Amino acid sequence: MSGVNMDGAQSGRKTMYPSAPLSKRARAVAIATAAAFTIALVPAGAAFAAPAGKCDNRTNNTVAKLLQCVDADGVVEHLDALQAIADDHDGTRAAGLPGYEASVDYIVETLEAAGWNVSIDEFPFTFVGPSELEQLTPVNETYATGPFTGTGYGELVGTVIPVDINLEGDRATTSGCEAADFTGLDFSGTADIALIQRGFCNFSVKALNAEAAGAEAVVIFNQGNSPDREGLVTGTLGGNDIVAIPVVGASFAQGVALSAAGSTARVMVPQPESRPQKNVIAELPGVNDENVVMAGAHLDSVQAGPGINDNGSGSGALLEIAEQMSKVKPQNTVRLAWWGAEESGLIGSREYVAELSQEERDRIALYLNFDMVASPNFIYMIYDGDESGFEAPVVVPEGSVQIEDLFESYFTSVGLPYDDAEFSGRSDYQAFINAGIPAGGLFTGAEVVKSAEQQAVWGGTAGVSFDPCYHQACDTIANVNLEALDVNVDAIALAVLAYAYSTESVNGVPGVPVPDGLVLPAPAGPEMTWSAGGGGLEHDHDHEPTDLD
């Protein structure tokens, strides 16, 4: 099928960032006459922008129009607002705290002003406030920490007892994974703190074994076997009320200090409170309301910081797209979601899917997930629906491969290399794929360290995490890469608009042609920079480690 390039000069809102020469080059948007969007080879064209002011008033019902109007500048306006909210609320937007409620209000107000149908989906949430970890002897230091979801609560001062830890060499360890690890250790006191090193088995196994051995508290510290396993580690034990004793996290260096002979410490986890939380759901009604295109991003941050890349970037990108698509009359209903309590174990999205009837689930054609799409030391990654790079530990629903293909074709069309992201089921898409709903999305990396091979492909700095501020106070507006944001917001916009007209390639439901058509080249294929093994994505797409250690 032949295509026609659409070229034009840079003007209006569209901005070229000096540090991002590739962010808007070589668009391949072409006129086609298929009943659904088609993936085919076409020549690349130059980037172009809408004249100033046009985006506020026109209907962006074609890919060309929409991509003229969505960009990093528009997203940054929302990131600035989320940063201001965090600044006004003790530096955080975490679920259960006022900063999250203010974030919800901002999203709702912005969507309503744009004309979307907005609803609040409230779900139960057990809030655990900021926890404390203080070493008393042989040094006196207060450490940054956090509770594991499923922890018990309370405060105690006690003796620190290391459990089968390995601080030397490769630091390989099965610390706390077997009951035998506690044999010969004296946990007979009334205030014994088990010091357990990350590695090999589920966090829940470690905590439950420590509780069974008689520990009154647990500190799980990072393994220290690679740069991405040096910092503070917190996560989930797999649900609520897994153990009755406090379980908090620590960095590798803190674990080393706590392992010193004669070490005592104070651990405090506040009593959990019931604080129901909110998902924000917005709809743009389509002609076919029985075929719903969903896209989502989690809105909450961790308690330690404002969460502007994680995940203001995904949240802001969807909000920018919602504003620019507000006048579109789609064939399929478009439903956008901003999830709550993702950082506490994917709770908002899980609760949302769980409360849907089977009939309501069947209406959802697909789900797109966007979690960390502007990491400062980024690489471009697409969820690996066809499992060409990673064998998924979950069943990937039919149709997910076609979603991956669309994103791959987009990156190919703009001349940018990309790679697979492990489709591990450990982000907000988990509940959807478990329900048999096709899913896909984008990711630019979290705490995993960029390799020399990846630096050669995408630039940046080898030996440094994709996001050095992952889950930290420094995840501010300064932690966002505008090049990655500019590229990804266009990729997201193209996918949402294309599926708004037809999901036939994913679920077989006939749609209508995308106005002015859409032709993209065949995918060039992932770079396969994870071929050395593992992919480094055990945390997957942004949230804290799960019960898999």
C-alpha positions in Angstrom: 0.0 0.0 0.0 1.4 3.4 -1.0 1.7 6.2 1.5 2.0 10.0 1.4 4.5 11.7 3.7 3.3 14.7 5.7 6.0 17.3 6.2 5.9 20.7 7.7 8.0 23.3 9.6 8.4 23.4 13.4 6.1 26.0 15.0 3.6 26.5 17.7 3.7 24.3 20.7 6.0 21.7 19.2 9.5 22.1 20.7 12.8 20.6 19.7 15.0 20.0 22.7 18.7 20.7 22.1 19.7 17.5 24.0 17.2 15.4 22.1 17.9 15.6 18.3 16.0 12.4 17.6 12.9 13.1 19.6 10.8 14.4 16.7 12.5 13.2 13.6 11.3 11.0 10.8 7.6 10.7 11.4 5.9 8.2 9.1 2.2 9.3 9.1 0.5 8.5 5.8 -2.9 8.5 4.2 -4.3 5.0 3.8 -7.7 3.6 2.9 -7.9 0.4 5.0 -10.9 -0.5 7.2 -8.5 -0.6 10.1 -5.0 0.8 10.6 -2.4 -1.1 8.6 1.3 -1.7 9.3 3.3 -1.3 6.1 6.6 0.1 4.9 6.5 3.8 4.0 9.3 6.4 3.7 10.0 8.6 6.7 9.0 12.2 6.8 10.0 15.3 8.8 8.4 16.4 12.1 5.9 19.2 12.0 3.8 21.2 14.4 0.4 22.8 14.6 0.2 26.6 14.2 0.1 28.4 17.5 -3.3 28.2 19.2 -4.8 25.6 16.8 -4.5 22.8 19.3 -6.9 24.5 21.7 -9.8 24.6 19.3 -9.6 21.9 16.7 -10.7 18.2 16.7 -7.5 16.2 16.7 -9.1 13.2 15.0 -6.2 12.2 12.8 -2.8 10.9 13.9 -1.1 13.8 12.1 -3.2 16.4 14.0 -2.9 14.7 17.4 0.9 14.3 17.1 1.2 17.9 16.2 -0.4 18.8 19.5 0.8 16.4 22.1 4.4 17.0 23.3 6.7 17.1 26.3 5.8 20.8 27.0 2.2 19.9 27.6 3.1 17.0 29.9 5.6 19.1 31.8 2.7 21.5 32.7 1.1 18.7 34.5 4.4 17.5 36.1 4.9 21.0 37.4 1.5 20.8 39.0 2.2 17.4 40.6 5.6 18.7 41.9 3.8 21.7 43.4 1.4 19.4 45.1 4.2 17.3 46.6 6.0 20.5 47.7 2.9 21.5 49.6 2.5 18.1 51.2 5.8 17.1 52.8 7.4 16.1 49.6 5.2 13.2 48.8 2.0 12.1 46.9 1.8 8.6 48.4 -1.5 6.8 48.8 -3.2 7.5 52.1 -1.6 10.9 52.5 -2.9 14.4 51.6 -0.6 14.7 48.6 -2.3 11.9 46.9 -5.8 13.3 47.5 -4.6 16.6 46.1 -3.3 14.8 43.0 -6.6 13.1 42.5 -8.4 16.5 42.7 -6.0 17.9 40.1 -6.6 15.0 37.7 -10.4 15.2 38.1 -10.5 19.0 37.7 -8.3 18.9 34.5 -10.3 16.1 32.9 -13.7 17.7 33.7 -12.5 21.0 32.2 -11.5 19.1 29.1 -15.0 17.5 28.9 -14.4 13.9 29.8 -16.9 11.9 31.8 -15.1 11.4 35.1 -15.8 9.1 38.0 -14.1 8.1 41.2 -13.6 4.4 41.9 -13.0 4.0 45.7 -11.4 0.9 47.1 -10.3 -0.3 50.5 -6.8 0.5 51.6 -4.8 -0.3 54.7 -2.4 2.6 55.3 0.9 2.1 57.0 2.5 5.4 57.9 6.2 6.3 57.8 8.3 3.7 59.6 11.6 4.2 61.5 14.9 2.3 61.8 17.6 3.5 64.2 20.8 1.7 65.1 21.7 2.3 68.7 25.0 0.4 69.1 27.9 0.2 68.3 27.0 3.3 66.4 24.1 5.6 66.7 22.5 6.3 63.3 19.0 6.8 61.9 18.4 5.1 58.6 15.9 5.7 55.8 13.5 2.9 55.7 10.0 1.8 54.8 7.5 -1.0 55.8 6.8 -4.1 53.7 3.2 -4.4 52.7 1.7 -7.2 54.9 3.9 -6.2 57.9 2.8 -6.3 61.5 3.2 -3.1 63.5 4.7 -1.9 66.8 7.9 -0.4 68.2 10.7 -2.2 69.9 14.4 -1.8 70.9 16.3 -5.1 70.7 19.3 -7.1 69.7 20.1 -7.5 66.0 20.7 -11.1 65.0 22.2 -11.7 61.5 20.7 -14.7 59.7 23.0 -16.5 57.3 24.2 -13.3 55.6 27.0 -13.0 53.1 28.8 -9.6 52.9 31.8 -10.7 50.9 32.6 -11.8 47.3 29.6 -12.4 45.1 27.3 -12.0 48.2 25.2 -14.9 47.0 22.8 -15.8 49.8 19.7 -17.7 50.8 19.5 -15.7 54.0 16.2 -16.6 55.8 14.9 -18.9 53.1 15.0 -22.0 55.2 14.0 -22.7 58.8 17.5 -24.2 59.3 19.0 -20.8 58.8 17.7 -19.9 62.2 19.1 -23.0 63.9 21.6 -22.2 66.6 20.6 -18.5 66.8 19.1 -17.3 70.0 15.7 -15.8 69.4 14.4 -16.6 72.9 14.4 -13.0 74.1 11.5 -10.6 74.0 13.0 -8.1 71.6 15.1 -9.9 69.0 15.5 -8.4 65.5 16.3 -10.7 62.6 18.7 -9.2 60.1 18.0 -10.9 56.8 19.7 -10.3 53.4 17.8 -10.1 50.2 18.3 -13.0 47.8 16.9 -16.2 46.3 13.4 -16.6 47.8 10.3 -14.5 48.4 10.4 -11.8 51.0 7.3 -13.4 52.6 9.3 -16.7 53.1 12.0 -14.8 54.9 9.6 -12.9 57.2 7.5 -15.9 58.0 10.5 -18.0 58.9 11.8 -15.3 61.1 8.5 -15.0 62.9 8.3 -18.8 63.4 11.9 -18.7 64.9 10.8 -16.2 67.5 11.9 -12.9 66.1 10.0 -9.9 67.3 10.9 -7.8 64.2 12.7 -8.2 60.9 15.0 -6.0 58.9 15.5 -7.1 55.3 18.5 -5.3 53.7 19.5 -5.2 50.1 21.8 -7.9 48.7 24.7 -5.7 47.5 25.7 -8.0 44.7 25.2 -5.3 42.0 24.8 -1.5 41.9 21.0 -1.8 41.6 21.0 -3.9 44.8 22.8 -1.4 47.0 20.0 1.0 48.0 17.1 0.8 50.3 14.8 -2.2 49.5 11.2 -2.3 50.5 8.3 -4.3 48.9 5.3 -6.5 49.6 5.0 -9.7 51.4 2.2 -10.7 49.1 -0.9 -9.3 50.8 -2.2 -7.8 54.0 -1.4 -9.1 57.5 1.1 -11.7 56.4 3.0 -11.5 59.6 2.3 -10.1 63.0 5.7 -8.5 63.6 7.2 -5.4 62.1 9.1 -5.9 58.8 11.1 -2.9 57.4 13.8 -2.5 54.7 17.4 -1.2 54.6 20.2 -0.6 52.2 23.1 -3.0 51.8 25.4 -0.5 53.6 23.0 -0.2 56.5 22.8 -4.0 56.7 26.5 -4.2 57.0 26.5 -1.7 59.8 23.6 -3.5 61.6 25.5 -6.8 61.3 28.3 -5.6 63.6 28.9 -7.5 66.8 26.9 -6.0 69.7 24.4 -4.2 67.4 21.1 -3.1 68.8 18.4 -1.1 67.1 15.0 0.4 67.3 12.3 -0.6 64.8 9.0 1.2 64.6 6.0 0.5 62.2 2.9 2.5 63.1 -0.4 0.8 63.5 -2.2 0.4 60.1 -5.3 2.5 59.5 -8.2 2.0 57.1 -8.0 4.8 54.6 -10.0 4.1 51.5 -8.3 5.3 48.3 -9.4 6.4 44.8 -8.8 5.5 41.2 -9.8 8.2 38.7 -11.6 6.8 35.7 -12.4 9.0 32.6 -14.4 8.1 29.5 -14.8 9.4 26.0 -17.9 7.6 24.8 -17.7 5.8 21.4 -20.1 4.7 18.8 -19.4 1.1 20.0 -19.7 1.3 23.7 -19.4 -2.5 23.9 -15.7 -2.2 22.8 -13.6 -0.3 25.3 -10.0 0.8 24.8 -8.3 1.3 28.2 -5.0 3.0 29.1 -3.7 3.6 32.6 -0.9 4.9 34.7 -0.5 4.9 38.5 -0.9 8.3 40.1 0.7 7.7 43.6 4.3 8.1 44.6 6.2 6.3 47.3 6.3 8.0 50.7 10.0 8.9 50.2 9.5 11.4 47.4 7.3 13.2 44.9 7.3 10.6 42.2 7.6 12.8 39.2 9.2 10.2 36.8 7.6 7.4 38.9 4.9 7.9 37.9 4.1 11.5 37.2 5.5 10.9 33.7 2.9 8.3 32.8 0.1 10.1 34.5 1.0 13.5 32.9 1.3 11.9 29.5 -2.2 10.4 29.7 -3.6 13.8 30.9 -2.0 15.6 28.0 -3.5 13.1 25.6 -6.9 13.4 27.2 -6.9 17.1 26.7 -5.8 16.9 23.1 -8.3 14.1 22.3 -11.3 15.7 24.1 -13.1 16.7 20.9 -12.6 13.4 19.1 -15.7 11.3 18.4 -14.2 7.8 18.6 -15.6 4.6 17.2 -14.7 2.7 20.4 -15.2 4.1 23.9 -11.9 5.3 25.3 -11.4 4.8 29.1 -8.4 6.2 30.9 -7.4 5.3 34.4 -5.2 6.9 37.1 -4.5 4.1 39.6 -4.1 4.6 43.4 -1.9 2.5 45.7 0.2 1.0 43.0 3.3 1.4 45.2 1.6 -0.6 47.9 1.1 -3.7 45.8 -0.9 -2.7 42.6 -3.9 -2.4 44.9 -6.0 0.1 42.9 -5.9 -1.7 39.6 -6.4 -5.1 41.2 -9.5 -3.9 43.1 -10.8 -2.3 39.9 -10.6 -5.4 37.8 -11.8 -7.6 40.7 -15.1 -5.6 41.0 -15.9 -5.9 37.3 -18.4 -8.5 36.2 -17.4 -10.9 33.5 -19.6 -9.0 31.1 -17.8 -5.8 31.9 -14.4 -7.4 31.6 -15.4 -8.8 28.2 -16.2 -5.2 27.0 -12.5 -4.2 27.5 -10.7 -4.8 24.2 -7.2 -4.1 25.6 -5.3 -2.3 28.3 -2.2 -0.1 27.8 0.1 0.6 30.7 2.4 3.6 31.1 4.7 3.6 34.1 8.0 5.5 34.1 8.2 6.9 30.5 10.8 9.6 31.1 13.7 8.1 33.0 16.8 10.3 33.0 19.2 7.6 31.8 16.6 6.0 29.7 16.3 3.3 27.1 13.1 2.8 25.1 11.4 -0.5 26.0 8.1 -2.1 24.9 6.4 -4.8 26.9 7.4 -8.1 25.4 4.0 -9.6 24.4 5.5 -12.2 22.0 8.1 -13.3 24.7 10.9 -13.0 22.1 13.2 -11.6 24.8 11.8 -12.9 28.0 9.7 -15.9 28.9 6.8 -14.4 30.9 5.9 -16.0 34.2 2.3 -15.2 33.5 0.0 -16.2 30.6 0.1 -13.4 28.1 -3.4 -13.0 26.5 -3.9 -13.2 22.7 -3.8 -9.8 21.1 -0.9 -8.6 23.3 1.6 -9.4 20.5 -0.3 -7.1 18.1 -0.1 -4.3 20.7 3.7 -4.8 20.9 3.9 -4.7 17.1 2.1 -1.4 16.9 4.5 0.2 19.3 7.5 -1.4 17.6 6.3 0.0 14.3 6.0 3.4 15.7 9.6 3.4 17.0 10.7 2.1 13.7 8.8 4.8 11.9 10.7 7.6 13.8 14.1 5.8 13.4 14.6 5.0 17.1 15.9 1.7 18.5 14.0 -0.1 21.1 14.1 -3.2 23.2 11.9 -5.6 25.1 10.7 -5.0 28.6 10.0 -8.1 30.6 6.3 -8.8 30.6 6.5 -10.1 34.1 3.0 -9.2 35.3 4.4 -6.9 38.1 2.8 -3.6 37.2 -0.8 -2.4 36.9 -1.4 -4.5 33.8 -1.2 -7.6 36.0 -4.9 -7.8 36.9 -5.9 -7.2 33.3 -3.7 -10.0 31.8 -4.9 -12.3 34.7 -8.4 -11.6 33.5 -7.5 -12.5 29.9 -7.4 -8.9 28.6 -4.7 -8.2 26.0 -2.1 -5.7 27.3 1.0 -3.7 26.4 2.8 -0.5 27.1 6.1 1.4 27.4 8.9 1.7 30.0 12.2 3.6 30.2 13.8 1.8 33.2 14.0 2.0 36.9 16.9 1.1 39.3 18.6 -1.3 36.9 22.1 -0.2 35.7 22.6 0.7 32.1 25.1 -1.5 30.3 27.9 -0.4 28.0 26.0 -2.0 25.1 22.9 0.0 26.0 24.9 3.2 26.2 26.2 2.5 22.7 22.6 2.3 21.4 20.8 5.0 23.4 23.5 7.2 24.8 23.4 8.2 28.5 25.8 6.8 31.0 26.8 3.1 31.4 27.2 1.9 35.0 24.4 4.2 36.2 20.8 3.3 36.9 18.2 4.1 34.3 16.7 6.2 37.1 19.2 7.0 39.8 16.4 8.7 41.8 14.1 5.7 41.7 11.9 5.7 44.8 13.9 8.6 46.4 13.3 12.2 47.3 15.2 13.3 44.3 12.6 12.0 41.9 11.6 15.6 41.2 10.8 17.6 38.0 14.6 17.7 37.5 14.6 13.9 37.2 12.6 13.8 33.9 14.3 13.3 30.5 12.4 15.5 28.0 13.7 13.6 25.0 12.2 10.3 26.3 9.0 12.0 27.4 8.6 13.7 24.0 9.0 10.5 22.1 6.8 8.4 24.4 3.9 10.8 24.6 3.7 10.6 20.8 3.8 6.8 20.9 1.1 6.7 23.5 -1.1 9.2 21.6 -0.8 7.2 18.4 -1.8 4.0 20.0 -4.7 5.4 21.9 -6.1 7.1 18.9 -5.5 4.2 16.5 -7.3 1.8 18.9 -10.1 4.4 19.4 -11.1 3.7 15.8 -10.3 0.0 15.5 -9.1 -2.9 17.7 -9.7 -5.5 15.0 -6.0 -6.5 15.0 -6.2 -7.2 18.7 -9.6 -8.7 19.4 -11.2 -9.1 16.0 -13.9 -6.4 16.6 -14.3 -4.5 13.3 -13.8 -0.7 13.6 -13.6 2.1 11.1 -10.7 3.6 9.3 -8.5 6.1 11.1 -9.3 9.4 9.5 -6.7 10.1 6.9 -5.4 6.6 7.5 -2.3 5.3 9.3 0.5 3.4 7.7 3.6 2.4 9.6 6.6 0.4 8.7 7.2 -3.2 9.7 9.0 -3.5 13.1 12.8 -3.3 12.9 13.0 -5.7 15.9 14.3 -5.2 19.4 18.0 -4.5 20.1 18.2 -7.6 22.3 20.6 -5.9 24.8 19.3 -8.2 27.6 20.8 -11.3 25.8 23.3 -11.6 28.6 20.4 -12.7 30.8 17.8 -11.5 33.2 17.0 -8.2 31.7 17.5 -6.6 35.1 13.8 -6.1 35.3 12.9 -8.1 38.4 11.1 -5.1 39.7 9.6 -4.7 36.3 7.9 -1.4 35.3 8.5 0.9 38.2 6.9 -0.3 41.4 8.8 -1.6 44.4 9.8 -5.2 44.5 7.0 -7.7 44.9 6.9 -10.8 47.1 9.4 -12.3 44.6 12.7 -11.4 46.1 
